[in-house]
Amino acid sequence: MLHPSYTEIMKKVNSDVEEGEEPVVNSRYSIVIATAKRARQLIGGDEALVKDYGQKPLSIAVEELYDGKIKIMPEDEIEEDEEEATESFE
């Protein structure tokens, strides 16, 4: 069993959201996708943002997410960032 739990991670990720705003993470699925994506980055050679102590990539990704070292961005923000990057190259 992974620690922290999904519930703890969701609370931590959504802690910066002000009242009345939509939470960044609405489901466990979002947590799973984000940690899997980060684990693939670690496997691909990215540096861990926390001490790994020989942990597996998924455990490192969970710890990074819980510690706030990585953020989950809503889809609309990702699209805006990609559009800005494209415009800067033109």
N, CA, C and O atoms as a GROMACS GRO file, in nm:
protein
  360
    1MET      N    1   0.084  -0.119   0.000
    1MET     CA    2   0.000   0.000   0.000
    1MET      C    3   0.088   0.125   0.000
    1MET      O    4   0.183   0.136   0.077
    2LEU      N    5   0.055   0.217  -0.087
    2LEU     CA    6   0.131   0.340  -0.094
    2LEU      C    7   0.091   0.436   0.017
    2LEU      O    8  -0.026   0.445   0.055
    3HIS      N    9   0.188   0.504   0.066
    3HIS     CA   10   0.160   0.611   0.162
    3HIS      C   11   0.221   0.737   0.104
    3HIS      O   12   0.336   0.731   0.062
    4PRO      N   13   0.157   0.845   0.098
    4PRO     CA   14   0.027   0.881   0.152
    4PRO      C   15  -0.087   0.826   0.066
    4PRO      O   16  -0.066   0.783  -0.047
    5SER      N   17  -0.206   0.828   0.122
    5SER     CA   18  -0.323   0.775   0.052
    5SER      C   19  -0.369   0.873  -0.055
    5SER      O   20  -0.328   0.989  -0.057
    6TYR      N   21  -0.456   0.826  -0.145
    6TYR     CA   22  -0.514   0.913  -0.247
    6TYR      C   23  -0.581   1.035  -0.185
    6TYR      O   24  -0.566   1.147  -0.233
    7THR      N   25  -0.654   1.011  -0.078
    7THR     CA   26  -0.728   1.119  -0.012
    7THR      C   27  -0.633   1.226   0.040
    7THR      O   28  -0.658   1.345   0.024
    8GLU      N   29  -0.523   1.183   0.102
    8GLU     CA   30  -0.425   1.278   0.153
    8GLU      C   31  -0.362   1.359   0.040
    8GLU      O   32  -0.344   1.480   0.052
    9ILE      N   33  -0.329   1.291  -0.069
    9ILE     CA   34  -0.268   1.360  -0.183
    9ILE      C   35  -0.366   1.461  -0.243
    9ILE      O   36  -0.328   1.574  -0.275
   10MET      N   37  -0.492   1.420  -0.258
   10MET     CA   38  -0.593   1.511  -0.314
   10MET      C   39  -0.609   1.635  -0.227
   10MET      O   40  -0.620   1.746  -0.279
   11LYS      N   41  -0.612   1.618  -0.096
   11LYS     CA   42  -0.623   1.733  -0.005
   11LYS      C   43  -0.503   1.825  -0.021
   11LYS      O   44  -0.518   1.947  -0.024
   12LYS      N   45  -0.385   1.767  -0.030
   12LYS     CA   46  -0.262   1.846  -0.041
   12LYS      C   47  -0.258   1.923  -0.174
   12LYS      O   48  -0.225   2.042  -0.176
   13VAL      N   49  -0.292   1.856  -0.283
   13VAL     CA   50  -0.290   1.921  -0.415
   13VAL      C   51  -0.393   2.032  -0.424
   13VAL      O   52  -0.367   2.137  -0.484
   14ASN      N   53  -0.509   2.011  -0.364
   14ASN     CA   54  -0.616   2.111  -0.369
   14ASN      C   55  -0.609   2.215  -0.257
   14ASN      O   56  -0.698   2.299  -0.246
   15SER      N   57  -0.506   2.211  -0.175
   15SER     CA   58  -0.497   2.301  -0.060
   15SER      C   59  -0.482   2.448  -0.100
   15SER      O   60  -0.521   2.536  -0.024
   16ASP      N   61  -0.426   2.475  -0.218
   16ASP     CA   62  -0.407   2.613  -0.263
   16ASP      C   63  -0.530   2.672  -0.331
   16ASP      O   64  -0.532   2.791  -0.363
   17VAL      N   65  -0.632   2.590  -0.354
   17VAL     CA   66  -0.752   2.635  -0.422
   17VAL      C   67  -0.839   2.714  -0.325
   17VAL      O   68  -0.870   2.669  -0.215
   18GLU      N   69  -0.877   2.834  -0.368
   18GLU     CA   70  -0.961   2.918  -0.283
   18GLU      C   71  -1.105   2.870  -0.288
   18GLU      O   72  -1.148   2.804  -0.382
   19GLU      N   73  -1.179   2.906  -0.185
   19GLU     CA   74  -1.318   2.867  -0.176
   19GLU      C   75  -1.396   2.920  -0.296
   19GLU      O   76  -1.380   3.037  -0.333
   20GLY      N   77  -1.478   2.838  -0.355
   20GLY     CA   78  -1.557   2.876  -0.471
   20GLY      C   79  -1.492   2.841  -0.604
   20GLY      O   80  -1.561   2.836  -0.706
   21GLU      N   81  -1.361   2.816  -0.604
   21GLU     CA   82  -1.292   2.777  -0.726
   21GLU      C   83  -1.302   2.626  -0.744
   21GLU      O   84  -1.323   2.552  -0.648
   22GLU      N   85  -1.287   2.582  -0.866
   22GLU     CA   86  -1.290   2.439  -0.895
   22GLU      C   87  -1.159   2.376  -0.850
   22GLU      O   88  -1.052   2.430  -0.879
   23PRO      N   89  -1.164   2.262  -0.781
   23PRO     CA   90  -1.040   2.195  -0.738
   23PRO      C   91  -0.958   2.148  -0.857
   23PRO      O   92  -1.012   2.117  -0.964
   24VAL      N   93  -0.827   2.143  -0.838
   24VAL     CA   94  -0.737   2.097  -0.944
   24VAL      C   95  -0.760   1.949  -0.970
   24VAL      O   96  -0.762   1.905  -1.085
   25VAL      N   97  -0.778   1.872  -0.862
   25VAL     CA   98  -0.797   1.728  -0.873
   25VAL      C   99  -0.935   1.692  -0.821
   25VAL      O  100  -0.970   1.724  -0.707
   26ASN      N  101  -1.014   1.626  -0.906
   26ASN     CA  102  -1.148   1.585  -0.868
   26ASN      C  103  -1.160   1.436  -0.840
   26ASN      O  104  -1.259   1.391  -0.782
   27SER      N  105  -1.061   1.359  -0.881
   27SER     CA  106  -1.073   1.214  -0.869
   27SER      C  107  -0.937   1.149  -0.850
   27SER      O  108  -0.832   1.209  -0.874
   28ARG      N  109  -0.941   1.023  -0.807
   28ARG     CA  110  -0.818   0.945  -0.794
   28ARG      C  111  -0.752   0.926  -0.930
   28ARG      O  112  -0.630   0.916  -0.941
   29TYR      N  113  -0.834   0.920  -1.033
   29TYR     CA  114  -0.783   0.900  -1.169
   29TYR      C  115  -0.680   1.008  -1.203
   29TYR      O  116  -0.576   0.977  -1.263
   30SER      N  117  -0.705   1.132  -1.167
   30SER     CA  118  -0.612   1.241  -1.195
   30SER      C  119  -0.478   1.219  -1.126
   30SER      O  120  -0.372   1.246  -1.182
   31ILE      N  121  -0.484   1.169  -1.003
   31ILE     CA  122  -0.362   1.140  -0.927
   31ILE      C  123  -0.284   1.028  -0.995
   31ILE      O  124  -0.162   1.036  -1.010
   32VAL      N  125  -0.354   0.924  -1.037
   32VAL     CA  126  -0.290   0.809  -1.102
   32VAL      C  127  -0.223   0.853  -1.232
   32VAL      O  128  -0.108   0.816  -1.257
   33ILE      N  129  -0.292   0.929  -1.312
   33ILE     CA  130  -0.236   0.975  -1.440
   33ILE      C  131  -0.113   1.062  -1.417
   33ILE      O  132  -0.011   1.046  -1.485
   34ALA      N  133  -0.121   1.155  -1.323
   34ALA     CA  134  -0.009   1.247  -1.296
   34ALA      C  135   0.113   1.172  -1.244
   34ALA      O  136   0.225   1.197  -1.289
   35THR      N  137   0.093   1.080  -1.151
   35THR     CA  138   0.207   1.007  -1.098
   35THR      C  139   0.266   0.911  -1.200
   35THR      O  140   0.388   0.892  -1.204
   36ALA      N  141   0.182   0.850  -1.283
   36ALA     CA  142   0.233   0.761  -1.387
   36ALA      C  143   0.316   0.839  -1.490
   36ALA      O  144   0.420   0.792  -1.535
   37LYS      N  145   0.269   0.957  -1.526
   37LYS     CA  146   0.342   1.041  -1.622
   37LYS      C  147   0.478   1.081  -1.565
   37LYS      O  148   0.580   1.075  -1.634
   38ARG      N  149   0.478   1.120  -1.438
   38ARG     CA  150   0.604   1.160  -1.374
   38ARG      C  151   0.697   1.039  -1.360
   38ARG      O  152   0.818   1.053  -1.380
   39ALA      N  153   0.644   0.923  -1.326
   39ALA     CA  154   0.726   0.802  -1.314
   39ALA      C  155   0.792   0.769  -1.448
   39ALA      O  156   0.908   0.729  -1.452
   40ARG      N  157   0.718   0.786  -1.558
   40ARG     CA  158   0.776   0.763  -1.692
   40ARG      C  159   0.889   0.863  -1.720
   40ARG      O  160   0.989   0.827  -1.782
   41GLN      N  161   0.874   0.987  -1.675
   41GLN     CA  162   0.980   1.086  -1.692
   41GLN      C  163   1.104   1.045  -1.614
   41GLN      O  164   1.216   1.057  -1.663
   42LEU      N  165   1.084   0.995  -1.493
   42LEU     CA  166   1.197   0.950  -1.411
   42LEU      C  167   1.267   0.831  -1.475
   42LEU      O  168   1.390   0.826  -1.478
   43ILE      N  169   1.190   0.737  -1.528
   43ILE     CA  170   1.247   0.622  -1.596
   43ILE      C  171   1.326   0.668  -1.719
   43ILE      O  172   1.429   0.611  -1.753
   44GLY      N  173   1.276   0.773  -1.784
   44GLY     CA  174   1.342   0.828  -1.902
   44GLY      C  175   1.468   0.907  -1.873
   44GLY      O  176   1.537   0.950  -1.965
   45GLY      N  177   1.500   0.927  -1.745
   45GLY     CA  178   1.626   0.993  -1.711
   45GLY      C  179   1.614   1.125  -1.638
   45GLY      O  180   1.716   1.184  -1.602
   46ASP      N  181   1.493   1.175  -1.616
   46ASP     CA  182   1.478   1.300  -1.540
   46ASP      C  183   1.528   1.280  -1.397
   46ASP      O  184   1.518   1.171  -1.340
   47GLU      N  185   1.583   1.388  -1.340
   47GLU     CA  186   1.631   1.384  -1.203
   47GLU      C  187   1.515   1.385  -1.105
   47GLU      O  188   1.417   1.457  -1.126
   48ALA      N  189   1.525   1.307  -1.000
   48ALA     CA  190   1.424   1.308  -0.894
   48ALA      C  191   1.436   1.438  -0.815
   48ALA      O  192   1.546   1.487  -0.792
   49LEU      N  193   1.323   1.493  -0.776
   49LEU     CA  194   1.321   1.618  -0.702
   49LEU      C  195   1.320   1.595  -0.550
   49LEU      O  196   1.319   1.690  -0.472
   50VAL      N  197   1.322   1.470  -0.510
   50VAL     CA  198   1.333   1.430  -0.369
   50VAL      C  199   1.442   1.323  -0.361
   50VAL      O  200   1.480   1.265  -0.463
   51LYS      N  201   1.493   1.297  -0.242
   51LYS     CA  202   1.591   1.190  -0.225
   51LYS      C  203   1.521   1.058  -0.252
   51LYS      O  204   1.413   1.032  -0.198
   52ASP      N  205   1.582   0.973  -0.335
   52ASP     CA  206   1.512   0.852  -0.374
   52ASP      C  207   1.541   0.730  -0.288
   52ASP      O  208   1.460   0.637  -0.288
   53TYR      N  209   1.649   0.726  -0.217
   53TYR     CA  210   1.680   0.614  -0.128
   53TYR      C  211   1.656   0.479  -0.195
   53TYR      O  212   1.616   0.383  -0.129
   54GLY      N  213   1.681   0.469  -0.324
   54GLY     CA  214   1.662   0.344  -0.396
   54GLY      C  215   1.518   0.308  -0.421
   54GLY      O  216   1.487   0.193  -0.453
   55GLN      N  217   1.428   0.406  -0.408
   55GLN     CA  218   1.286   0.380  -0.430
   55GLN      C  219   1.257   0.361  -0.579
   55GLN      O  220   1.336   0.400  -0.665
   56LYS      N  221   1.144   0.300  -0.606
   56LYS     CA  222   1.100   0.283  -0.744
   56LYS      C  223   1.044   0.416  -0.796
   56LYS      O  224   1.002   0.500  -0.716
   57PRO      N  225   1.045   0.435  -0.928
   57PRO     CA  226   1.000   0.562  -0.986
   57PRO      C  227   0.859   0.605  -0.943
   57PRO      O  228   0.836   0.724  -0.921
   58LEU      N  229   0.766   0.512  -0.931
   58LEU     CA  230   0.631   0.549  -0.892
   58LEU      C  231   0.628   0.603  -0.749
   58LEU      O  232   0.556   0.699  -0.721
   59SER      N  233   0.703   0.542  -0.659
   59SER     CA  234   0.709   0.590  -0.521
   59SER      C  235   0.769   0.729  -0.514
   59SER      O  236   0.725   0.813  -0.436
   60ILE      N  237   0.870   0.753  -0.596
   60ILE     CA  238   0.932   0.886  -0.601
   60ILE      C  239   0.831   0.987  -0.652
   60ILE      O  240   0.820   1.097  -0.597
   61ALA      N  241   0.757   0.951  -0.757
   61ALA     CA  242   0.657   1.041  -0.815
   61ALA      C  243   0.548   1.076  -0.713
   61ALA      O  244   0.506   1.192  -0.705
   62VAL      N  245   0.504   0.979  -0.637
   62VAL     CA  246   0.402   1.004  -0.534
   62VAL      C  247   0.456   1.100  -0.430
   62VAL      O  248   0.387   1.194  -0.389
   63GLU      N  249   0.579   1.078  -0.387
   63GLU     CA  250   0.640   1.166  -0.286
   63GLU      C  251   0.657   1.308  -0.340
   63GLU      O  252   0.632   1.405  -0.269
   64GLU      N  253   0.700   1.320  -0.465
   64GLU     CA  254   0.715   1.453  -0.526
   64GLU      C  255   0.582   1.527  -0.531
   64GLU      O  256   0.576   1.646  -0.501
   65LEU      N  257   0.477   1.457  -0.568
   65LEU     CA  258   0.345   1.518  -0.576
   65LEU      C  259   0.298   1.561  -0.438
   65LEU      O  260   0.247   1.672  -0.421
   66TYR      N  261   0.314   1.475  -0.340
   66TYR     CA  262   0.269   1.505  -0.204
   66TYR      C  263   0.348   1.622  -0.144
   66TYR      O  264   0.292   1.705  -0.072
   67ASP      N  265   0.478   1.628  -0.173
   67ASP     CA  266   0.563   1.735  -0.120
   67ASP      C  267   0.548   1.866  -0.196
   67ASP      O  268   0.608   1.967  -0.158
   68GLY      N  269   0.470   1.865  -0.303
   68GLY     CA  270   0.450   1.988  -0.380
   68GLY      C  271   0.564   2.019  -0.475
   68GLY      O  272   0.574   2.132  -0.524
   69LYS      N  273   0.650   1.924  -0.501
   69LYS     CA  274   0.763   1.944  -0.594
   69LYS      C  275   0.716   1.946  -0.739
   69LYS      O  276   0.779   2.009  -0.824
   70ILE      N  277   0.605   1.877  -0.767
   70ILE     CA  278   0.544   1.881  -0.899
   70ILE      C  279   0.398   1.922  -0.880
   70ILE      O  280   0.340   1.901  -0.774
   71LYS      N  281   0.342   1.980  -0.983
   71LYS     CA  282   0.204   2.028  -0.977
   71LYS      C  283   0.122   1.964  -1.088
   71LYS      O  284   0.174   1.933  -1.195
   72ILE      N  285  -0.005   1.946  -1.061
   72ILE     CA  286  -0.099   1.901  -1.162
   72ILE      C  287  -0.166   2.026  -1.216
   72ILE      O  288  -0.226   2.102  -1.141
   73MET      N  289  -0.155   2.045  -1.346
   73MET     CA  290  -0.215   2.164  -1.409
   73MET      C  291  -0.345   2.124  -1.478
   73MET      O  292  -0.352   2.019  -1.542
   74PRO      N  293  -0.447   2.208  -1.467
   74PRO     CA  294  -0.570   2.181  -1.542
   74PRO      C  295  -0.542   2.184  -1.692
   74PRO      O  296  -0.450   2.253  -1.737
   75GLU      N  297  -0.619   2.108  -1.769
   75GLU     CA  298  -0.597   2.095  -1.913
   75GLU      C  299  -0.594   2.229  -1.986
   75GLU      O  300  -0.513   2.248  -2.076
   76ASP      N  301  -0.683   2.324  -1.947
   76ASP     CA  302  -0.686   2.452  -2.017
   76ASP      C  303  -0.558   2.530  -1.997
   76ASP      O  304  -0.516   2.602  -2.088
   77GLU      N  305  -0.493   2.518  -1.882
   77GLU     CA  306  -0.366   2.586  -1.859
   77GLU      C  307  -0.255   2.524  -1.941
   77GLU      O  308  -0.167   2.595  -1.989
   78ILE      N  309  -0.258   2.392  -1.958
   78ILE     CA  310  -0.157   2.325  -2.039
   78ILE      C  311  -0.168   2.371  -2.184
   78ILE      O  312  -0.066   2.399  -2.248
   79GLU      N  313  -0.290   2.380  -2.235
   79GLU     CA  314  -0.311   2.426  -2.373
   79GLU      C  315  -0.264   2.569  -2.390
   79GLU      O  316  -0.202   2.602  -2.491
   80GLU      N  317  -0.290   2.657  -2.292
   80GLU     CA  318  -0.245   2.796  -2.299
   80GLU      C  319  -0.094   2.803  -2.302
   80GLU      O  320  -0.036   2.879  -2.379
   81ASP      N  321  -0.026   2.723  -2.216
   81ASP     CA  322   0.120   2.721  -2.214
   81ASP      C  323   0.177   2.675  -2.347
   81ASP      O  324   0.277   2.730  -2.393
   82GLU      N  325   0.114   2.574  -2.409
   82GLU     CA  326   0.161   2.525  -2.538
   82GLU      C  327   0.142   2.631  -2.646
   82GLU      O  328   0.229   2.647  -2.731
   83GLU      N  329   0.031   2.704  -2.644
   83GLU     CA  330   0.005   2.809  -2.742
   83GLU      C  331   0.107   2.922  -2.726
   83GLU      O  332   0.157   2.974  -2.826
   84GLU      N  333   0.138   2.961  -2.602
   84GLU     CA  334   0.237   3.066  -2.578
   84GLU      C  335   0.374   3.024  -2.627
   84GLU      O  336   0.446   3.105  -2.685
   85ALA      N  337   0.411   2.898  -2.605
   85ALA     CA  338   0.539   2.848  -2.651
   85ALA      C  339   0.546   2.849  -2.802
   85ALA      O  340   0.651   2.882  -2.859
   86THR      N  341   0.438   2.814  -2.870
   86THR     CA  342   0.434   2.814  -3.015
   86THR      C  343   0.446   2.955  -3.069
   86THR      O  344   0.517   2.979  -3.167
   87GLU      N  345   0.377   3.050  -3.007
   87GLU     CA  346   0.380   3.189  -3.052
   87GLU      C  347   0.520   3.248  -3.037
   87GLU      O  348   0.561   3.330  -3.119
   88SER      N  349   0.593   3.210  -2.934
   88SER     CA  350   0.725   3.266  -2.911
   88SER      C  351   0.826   3.219  -3.014
   88SER      O  352   0.928   3.285  -3.034
   89PHE      N  353   0.800   3.106  -3.082
   89PHE     CA  354   0.888   3.057  -3.185
   89PHE      C  355   0.860   3.118  -3.322
   89PHE      O  356   0.944   3.109  -3.411
   90GLU      N  357   0.748   3.179  -3.339
   90GLU     CA  358   0.711   3.234  -3.470
   90GLU      C  359   0.778   3.366  -3.497
   90GLU      O  360   0.758   3.425  -3.603
   0.00000   0.00000   0.00000
